[in-house]
Amino acid sequence: MSESSGPSPARVRVWDVPTRLVHWSIVLCFIVSWRTGEHGPMDLHRWSGYVLFGLVFFRLYWGIFGSSTARFAGFLRGPSTVMDYVRGRWTAIAGHNPLGALSVFVLLALLVAQVTLGLFSVDVDGIESGPLSLYVSFEAGRLAARWHERVFDLLLWFAGLHVLAVLVYVFVKKQNLLGAMLHGRREYPTQVEPLRPASWVRFAIGVVVSAALTWAVTQAFQF
């Protein structure tokens, strides 16, 4: 019997259904918001922003109460761990690597800023305004609108870098991150612990709370 040349690869479940659904729904809403923000109709832009708000809020909730690989505590790492990863001294775990975790954190932070600014934004003639603009002055609403545009430009850059990094992993490092976010499983060079799923009760609570908050925002909390 020949000796093994090394540890056998392991294919494990790494992303749960809620994480994957929210990920691709955010991508879709981002594209719709981008298109409608440039060319209209503004009604669709507004509603895609509302849906994006709900999705981002749910992702933040899921980052605290969700499955192990979706939790921020499970994948956000300090600078020393990031440098260990860059130098190739990091032991793989299921989920985001330390550098990818930073990318996810930045994108989520920018999305939070983007949707929040949109809620308070006021256009130049005061007709197309976010639902919460009634709580700020016209000048503050215009400032929010300008930063809404600037943060969107930053989002485009970081989203582009994120996509480029995924493509590098797929075609250069031969690690199919894209496929993992589609079917939920990924192959690792060594045995790793698969995700520990959260209960569907937690998922249901997150959906209800996110939907209720989104509805309240569309009503400007006036009900």
N, C-alpha and C positions, 0 to 999 in steps of 0.2 A: 504494500500500500504506500503510495507516494505521500510525502509530507505536504501539508497545506502551505502555500506560499504567503499566506497572510489572512487576516480576518475576512470572513465572507460578507458581502454587502447585505444590507438589511433594507427591506421596503416596508415602511411603516405609515400608519395614518398620522398626518401631521396637521391638517386643517379640517375643522368641522364644517357642517353645512351652513350654519348662520354666518360664520366668518367669510366663507366663499360667496354666499349670496350678497352680503353687504358690500364686499369688495367690488364685485362686478356691477352691482347696482350704483355704487358711487361713481364708478368709471362711466357708466351710461348717463347718469344725471349730470356729471361734469361736462360731457360732450354736448348734451342737449343745452345746458346753461351757456356754454361757450358759443354755440351756434346761434341761439336765440338772443343772447346778449349783443351779438354783432349785427344780426339781421332781423330779429323779431320772429314771431310776435312776442310782445312783452308779457302777455298773460301767461304764455307757456314758460317763459323765462322765470316768472315769479313762482309758478307752481313747481317747476323743476328745482328751484331753490328751496322751496318748502320741503320737498321730498328729500333733498340733499341734507337739509337741517336735521330731519328725523333720522336719516341713516347715520350721520356723523354722531348724533347723540347716542344712538344705539351702540355704535362702535366704541364710544367712550365707556358706556355702561358695560359692554361685553369685555372691555379691557380690564374691568375690575371684577366682574362676577362670572365671566364666561369660562370656556375651556382653557386648559393649562397653556396651550401655545398662543392663545389670543390675549392672555393677560399681560399687562404692561410689566408687572412684577416678574413675569417669567421670561421676558426677552430684552428689556432695557438694561444695558450694562454701562459700567463706568469707563472712563478713558483708558485705564490700564488694560481692561479686557478687550476693548476695541483695538488697541495697539498689539496685543497678543494675537488677535485674529489676523491683522494685517501682516504680521511677521510669521504667520503659519504655526503659531504655538497654541492654538485654541482647540479644545476638544468639542467635537460636534454634538449638538443636542437637537431634538426635533423642534422645528420652528424657525424663526428668524435668526440669522447670524448677527453678531453685534453691530456690524456696519449696516446691514439691512434694517435692523431695528431703529437705528438713527434716522434712516431715510423715512421709515414709516412714521416715526414721531414727528419729524418736520412736516411731512405732508398732512398729517392729521391736524397739527397746530395751525398750518396755513388754511386748511379747510374750515376749522373753527372760526378763525379770524374772518375768512371770506364770507361765510354765511351770516355771521353776526353783523358785520358791516352792512351787508345787503339789507338786513332787517331795518336798519336805521337810515338807509340812504334816501336822499331826495334828489330828483333830477332838476335840471336848471329852471324848468317852468313849474315845478311843484306838482305835476300831474302823476307821473309814475314814481311812486314812493313806496318804501318798505312799510310793512304794517306797524312797526314800532316807531316810525319817524314822528308820530304825533307827540312822543315823549321828549323830543329834542327840538332845539331851535332850527330854523331854516339853515343857518350857517353851519351848525353841527351836522345836519343832514347832508349838506353839500360836501363837507369834509369827509364824512363817512363814504359818500359816493366816490370821491376821488381815491380814497384808500382802498375801496372795493375793487377799483380797476387796477391799482398798483399791486395789491396782493394777488390778484388773478394772474398778472404777468409773472410774479414769482412762482405761483403754482404751475404755470406752464413750463418754466425752466426746470423746476424740481421734478415734475411729472416726466418730462423728457429725459432727465438724468436717470430717473427710476426705471423707465422703459429700457434705456440704453444698458443699464446695469443688468437687468434681467436677460437681455439679448446676449450680453457677454457671457453670463453664466450658462446660457443654453448652448451657444455655438462655440465658445472657447473652452470653458471649463466642463462642458458636457454635463451640466446639472440642470435638469428640466424644472426650473422654478415655475414656469408658466403652466405646465401640465399639472403640477402639484396644486396650484390654485384652482384648477378646473375639476380634478377628480379627488383631490384631498390627500393623495399618497405620494411619498417621495422616497427615493432610494438613497441610502447613506452608506459610506464605505465601511462602517462598523455598526454594531448593534447600538441602537439608541432607544430611549424610553418613548413610546408613542404618546400622543396627547391623552390627557385625562378629561373626558367630556364633562361638560356641565349638564345639569338636568334640563329637561324641556320645560319645567316649571319656571326656572330662571329665564329661559328664552321667552316664554309667554309674558312674564312680568316685564321684561325689557321692551317687548313689542308694544304692550299696552301703554306703558309709561311714555315711550317715545312718541307713539301716535297721539296720546293725549296732550303732551307738551307741544307737539307740532300744531295740532288743532288750536290750542290756546294762543299760540303765536300768530296764527292766521287771523284770529279774532282780536288781536292786540290786547289779549287778556281782559276783554270787555264782554262779559257774559253774565 
